[in-house]
């Protein structure tokens, strides 16, 4: 008979027995020490001040020791030690055996449960109690053992422990002549196990949610980073392709601007043009892999800091009051730096519109000797419109642009409740000089 032809009841029973074997028989003697509470993260023990956090991490171990002490007290209050020969040994065993099983849960939880169940009839005999099959010490100790094991394992294990405990109780009740306390044992222990199982399931579910959120956040940041790199690669392709095209055009037109140029000069310009065309072709081939299939290169030139006033006017029309301040000697910078600076200001102002509606913003641009400094700061939200939550993609994109240019960036809240973005984009002096020299040549070629 194959697995498919078997009845659903048989498959259900087989699956249940597999669960029983995995929970209470497989690796029953395994060494599983109870770990302390984590000192980092969102746990309450990690948030306690001073030395309290150092001792709070051992709270679970203290609870287990306290349960062992309660077991000893319950055995003493129940009158253990009624066995007269030898009374001292019976006095010790009938109380300390259940308490020892509770302490065993600190290192071998499943074995502790089996020991607690196996020693239950002996504890009844040693204690001389009138109730069976659970003496006072075993009554409290076995319940404590099941609660600790359920908290350390899974909710299914709690169900198996209670079921086997019920089976033992019913079997022992039919052979004992004492007063039965099976119901008194099963009802409270069932309630305790149900509460512990629900708390354990809730804890596991919260851990899974936190882990899933962490993975989702990492994947979202990675996807955002890849998208931003793709955008940057596209823009750089357009910038470099423009300059390479200008080089090719100027190399082709240069021999015609000189009367009777030497053949060597004409050949040199022809070689420059050929190399420029080859480089442009290779550039488009390599960077073409980052273009989406529906992406089209922009017809207009990429924006620079010269177009910043138009951007600020558009932002002001949306209701954001923006001030602009420029310091230093304004000069033309490499187009990649200009484009990145424009995009950083654009994204920072967009964040201000989303997160601080009704606030005022200020854009500061500083042309310094070694590069370009940017500072975009906005005040707290003052309008009636509620701030729009964001995913942090804008900050990620700005950091990627700054990192691409080997710059530095800080983004943090201000003391008055606003937000400030500070960026420095380095520009070597020779690169800046070359960019300034290339400006008139481009205009002449055009």
C-alpha positions in Angstrom: 0.0 0.0 0.0 1.5 3.3 -1.1 1.5 6.6 0.8 -1.2 8.0 -1.4 -3.6 5.1 -0.9 -3.5 5.3 2.9 -6.3 6.9 4.7 -6.1 10.5 6.0 -6.4 9.3 9.5 -3.4 7.0 9.1 -1.3 9.8 7.7 -2.4 12.1 10.5 -1.5 9.6 13.1 1.9 8.9 11.4 2.6 12.6 11.3 1.7 12.9 15.0 4.0 10.1 16.0 6.8 11.6 14.1 6.2 14.8 16.0 6.3 13.0 19.3 9.5 11.3 18.4 11.1 14.5 17.3 10.0 16.4 20.4 10.5 14.0 23.3 12.7 11.1 22.0 15.1 12.5 19.5 18.2 13.9 21.3 16.5 13.6 24.7 19.9 13.6 26.4 21.1 16.6 24.4 23.0 19.3 26.3 21.1 22.5 25.9 22.1 25.1 28.4 19.6 27.9 29.0 21.1 31.0 27.4 21.0 34.4 29.2 18.9 37.2 27.9 20.5 39.2 25.1 22.3 42.3 26.2 21.8 44.0 22.9 18.7 44.8 20.8 15.2 45.7 21.9 15.1 43.4 24.9 14.1 45.0 28.2 17.2 43.6 29.9 19.4 45.5 27.4 17.7 48.8 28.3 18.2 48.6 32.0 20.8 51.1 33.3 24.1 50.5 35.0 24.9 47.1 36.4 21.3 46.1 36.5 21.6 44.9 32.9 24.5 42.6 33.8 22.4 40.7 36.3 19.1 41.0 34.5 20.3 38.7 31.8 20.3 35.8 34.3 16.7 36.3 35.2 15.5 33.0 33.5 18.0 31.0 35.6 16.8 32.7 38.7 13.2 31.9 37.9 14.1 28.2 37.5 16.0 28.2 40.8 13.0 29.8 42.5 10.7 27.1 41.1 13.0 24.5 42.5 12.8 26.2 45.9 9.0 26.3 45.7 9.0 22.6 44.9 11.0 21.9 48.1 8.6 24.0 50.1 5.6 22.3 48.6 7.0 18.9 49.5 7.8 20.0 53.0 4.3 21.6 53.5 2.7 18.3 52.2 4.3 16.4 55.0 7.1 14.4 53.2 9.2 12.2 55.3 6.4 10.0 56.6 8.3 6.9 55.7 10.0 5.7 58.9 12.9 3.5 57.7 15.2 5.2 56.9 13.4 8.5 57.6 16.3 10.8 56.7 16.7 9.4 53.2 13.0 9.5 52.5 12.9 13.0 53.8 15.6 14.1 51.4 14.6 12.2 48.3 10.9 12.9 48.3 11.6 16.7 48.2 15.0 17.0 46.5 14.3 14.6 43.6 11.5 16.8 42.1 13.5 19.9 42.8 16.5 18.4 41.1 14.4 17.7 38.0 13.4 21.3 37.9 17.1 22.4 38.1 18.0 19.9 35.3 15.9 21.9 32.9 18.7 24.4 32.9 20.9 22.1 30.9 18.9 19.1 29.6 15.2 20.1 29.4 13.7 17.0 27.7 15.7 14.7 29.9 14.4 16.6 33.0 10.8 16.0 31.9 11.4 12.2 31.5 13.1 12.1 34.9 10.3 14.0 36.6 7.7 11.7 35.1 9.7 8.5 35.9 10.3 9.5 39.6 6.7 10.4 40.3 5.6 6.9 41.6 8.8 6.6 43.8 8.2 10.1 45.3 4.6 9.0 46.2 6.0 6.0 48.1 8.8 8.0 49.7 6.5 10.8 50.9 3.9 8.5 52.3 1.2 10.8 51.0 -2.5 9.9 50.9 -2.8 11.2 47.4 -1.7 9.5 44.2 -0.4 9.5 41.6 1.2 12.8 42.5 2.8 13.6 45.7 3.0 17.3 46.7 6.6 17.6 45.6 5.9 16.0 42.2 2.7 17.9 41.8 4.5 21.3 41.9 7.8 20.0 40.4 6.4 18.3 37.4 4.2 21.3 36.5 7.2 23.5 36.8 9.3 21.2 34.6 6.6 21.1 31.9 6.3 24.9 32.0 10.1 25.5 31.6 10.4 22.8 28.9 7.5 24.3 27.0 9.0 27.8 27.2 12.3 26.4 25.9 10.9 24.4 23.0 7.8 24.7 20.9 4.0 24.7 21.7 3.6 21.2 20.2 6.0 19.8 22.8 3.8 21.2 25.6 0.8 19.2 24.2 2.8 16.0 24.0 4.1 16.4 27.6 0.6 17.0 28.9 -0.9 14.1 27.0 1.7 11.6 28.3 1.3 13.0 31.8 -2.4 12.4 31.5 -1.8 8.9 30.2 0.4 8.1 33.2 -2.0 9.6 35.7 -4.9 7.5 34.4 -2.9 4.3 34.3 -1.5 4.9 37.8 -5.0 5.8 39.1 -6.3 2.4 38.3 -3.6 0.6 40.3 -3.4 2.8 43.3 -5.4 2.6 46.5 -4.8 6.2 47.5 -7.1 9.1 46.9 -6.7 10.3 43.3 -5.6 13.8 42.4 -5.4 13.2 38.6 -7.9 15.9 37.9 -6.3 18.3 40.3 -3.0 17.8 38.4 -4.2 17.9 34.8 -6.4 20.9 35.0 -4.0 23.4 36.5 -1.0 22.1 34.5 -3.1 22.3 31.3 -3.9 25.9 32.0 -0.2 26.7 32.8 1.0 24.9 29.7 -1.6 26.7 27.5 -0.5 30.1 28.8 3.2 29.2 28.3 2.6 27.8 24.8 0.8 31.0 23.8 3.5 33.2 25.1 6.2 31.1 23.4 4.3 31.1 20.1 3.9 34.9 20.3 7.6 35.3 21.1 8.6 33.1 18.1 6.2 35.0 15.8 7.6 38.4 16.9 11.1 37.1 16.2 10.1 36.0 12.8 8.5 39.3 12.0 11.6 41.2 13.2 13.8 38.9 11.1 11.6 39.3 8.1 11.5 43.1 8.5 15.3 43.2 8.7 15.7 41.1 5.6 13.1 43.3 3.8 14.9 46.4 4.9 18.2 45.1 3.7 16.8 44.0 0.4 15.0 47.4 -0.1 18.2 49.3 0.6 20.1 47.1 -1.7 17.5 47.5 -4.5 17.5 51.3 -3.9 21.3 51.3 -4.1 21.3 49.4 -7.4 18.6 51.6 -8.8 20.5 54.7 -7.8 23.7 53.3 -9.3 21.8 52.6 -12.5 20.5 56.2 -12.6 24.0 57.5 -12.0 25.5 55.3 -14.7 22.9 56.5 -17.2 23.6 60.1 -16.4 27.4 59.6 -16.5 27.0 57.9 -19.8 25.2 60.9 -21.2 27.7 63.3 -19.8 30.8 61.3 -21.0 29.2 60.6 -24.4 28.5 64.3 -24.9 32.2 65.2 -24.2 33.5 62.3 -26.3 31.3 63.5 -29.2 32.6 67.0 -28.8 36.2 65.7 -28.9 35.4 63.7 -32.1 33.8 66.7 -33.8 36.6 69.1 -32.8 39.3 66.6 -34.0 37.6 66.3 -37.3 37.2 70.1 -37.8 40.6 71.1 -36.5 42.6 70.4 -39.7 40.3 72.6 -41.7 41.0 75.6 -39.4 44.6 75.6 -40.3 45.8 76.6 -43.7 47.9 73.9 -45.3 48.3 71.7 -42.2 51.2 69.3 -42.2 50.3 65.7 -43.0 51.5 64.6 -39.6 49.1 67.1 -37.9 46.1 65.9 -40.0 47.0 62.3 -39.3 47.2 63.0 -35.5 43.7 64.6 -35.5 42.4 61.7 -37.5 43.8 59.3 -35.0 42.2 61.3 -32.1 38.9 61.2 -33.9 39.1 57.5 -34.5 40.0 56.8 -30.9 37.2 59.1 -29.6 34.7 57.2 -31.8 36.0 53.8 -30.7 35.9 54.9 -27.0 32.4 56.2 -27.4 31.3 53.0 -29.0 32.8 50.9 -26.2 31.4 53.2 -23.6 27.9 52.8 -25.0 28.3 49.1 -25.2 29.6 48.7 -21.6 27.1 51.1 -20.0 24.3 50.0 -22.1 23.7 47.0 -19.8 22.4 49.3 -17.1 19.8 51.0 -19.2 16.3 49.8 -19.0 14.7 48.6 -22.3 12.3 51.5 -22.3 15.0 54.1 -21.3 15.7 56.9 -23.7 18.5 59.3 -23.4 17.3 62.8 -22.6 17.2 65.2 -25.5 18.1 68.2 -23.3 21.5 68.6 -21.6 21.8 67.3 -18.0 21.0 69.9 -15.4 23.9 71.8 -13.6 24.1 74.3 -10.8 23.3 77.0 -13.4 19.8 75.6 -13.5 19.4 75.7 -9.8 17.4 78.9 -9.7 14.7 77.3 -12.0 14.5 74.4 -9.5 14.1 76.7 -6.6 11.3 78.6 -8.4 9.5 75.3 -8.9 9.9 74.4 -5.3 8.6 77.7 -4.1 5.5 77.3 -6.2 4.7 74.2 -4.1 4.7 76.3 -0.9 8.2 75.7 0.4 10.0 78.9 1.3 13.6 78.5 0.0 16.6 80.8 0.4 19.8 80.5 -1.6 23.2 81.7 -0.6 26.4 81.3 -2.7 29.9 82.0 -1.4 33.2 81.8 -3.1 34.2 82.4 -6.7 31.7 80.8 -8.9 33.3 78.7 -11.6 32.5 75.9 -13.9 33.1 72.5 -12.4 33.2 69.0 -14.1 29.8 68.1 -15.4 29.6 65.0 -13.2 30.1 67.2 -10.1 27.6 69.7 -11.3 25.0 67.1 -12.0 25.5 65.3 -8.7 25.3 68.6 -6.8 22.1 69.5 -8.6 20.5 66.1 -7.8 21.5 66.3 -4.2 19.9 69.7 -3.7 16.8 68.4 -5.6 16.4 65.4 -3.4 17.1 67.3 -0.2 14.4 69.8 -1.1 12.0 67.0 -2.0 12.6 65.5 1.4 11.8 68.8 3.0 8.5 69.0 1.1 7.6 65.4 2.2 8.7 65.4 5.8 8.4 69.1 6.8 5.4 70.7 5.0 5.1 74.4 5.7 8.8 74.7 6.8 11.4 77.0 5.5 14.6 75.8 3.8 18.0 77.3 2.9 20.4 76.1 0.3 24.0 77.2 0.7 26.6 76.6 -2.0 30.3 77.2 -1.3 32.9 77.3 -4.0 36.1 76.5 -2.2 39.7 75.8 -3.3 39.4 72.0 -3.1 35.9 71.4 -4.3 32.2 72.3 -3.7 30.4 72.5 -0.5 26.6 72.1 -0.1 24.3 72.7 2.9 20.6 72.2 2.7 18.7 72.8 6.0 15.0 73.0 6.7 13.1 73.9 9.8 10.4 71.8 11.6 7.0 71.2 10.0 4.6 74.0 10.7 1.8 73.5 8.2 -1.6 71.8 8.6 -0.5 69.0 6.2 0.8 65.9 7.9 4.3 64.8 7.0 4.6 62.0 4.5 6.6 59.0 5.7 9.5 58.0 3.5 11.6 54.8 3.1 14.9 56.6 3.3 15.7 56.0 -0.4 16.6 59.7 -1.0 19.3 59.7 1.6 20.7 56.4 0.2 20.8 57.9 -3.3 22.6 61.0 -2.0 25.2 59.0 -0.2 25.8 56.9 -3.3 26.4 60.0 -5.4 28.7 61.5 -2.8 30.6 58.2 -2.4 31.0 58.0 -6.2 32.9 61.3 -6.2 34.9 60.4 -3.0 33.1 63.1 -1.1 31.8 63.4 2.4 28.2 63.7 3.6 26.3 64.1 6.9 22.5 64.0 7.3 21.0 64.5 10.7 18.3 66.3 12.6 18.8 69.8 13.9 18.3 71.0 17.5 15.0 72.8 16.5 13.5 69.7 15.0 14.5 70.3 11.4 16.9 68.4 9.2 20.3 69.3 7.7 22.3 67.7 4.9 25.9 68.7 4.5 28.0 67.6 1.5 31.5 68.2 0.3 32.4 67.2 -3.3 36.2 67.3 -3.9 37.4 68.7 -7.2 41.2 68.5 -8.0 42.6 71.8 -9.3 43.7 70.3 -12.6 40.3 68.7 -13.2 38.6 72.0 -12.5 40.9 73.9 -14.8 40.3 71.3 -17.6 36.6 71.7 -17.1 36.8 75.5 -17.3 38.9 75.3 -20.5 36.5 72.8 -22.1 33.6 75.2 -21.8 34.5 77.7 -24.6 35.6 74.8 -26.9 32.2 73.2 -26.6 30.5 76.4 -27.4 32.8 76.9 -30.4 32.2 73.4 -31.6 28.4 73.8 -31.3 
